[in-house]
Amino acid sequence: MEVEVINLQGKKVDTVELPARIFEANVNVDLMHQAFTRQLANA
């Protein structure tokens, strides 16, 4: 997965290759909900 690097002026200055293993992984919505709910309960 390749993404653009943008500076503070909004101009493209570079591109970076991100590891697909991390950034294209499937999201486990049930696990995210459980972690979020648990965090809110501890707040």
Secondary structure, DSSP 8 states (H G I E B T S, - for coil): -EEEEE-TTS-EEEEEE--HHHHT----HHHHHHHHHHHHHT-
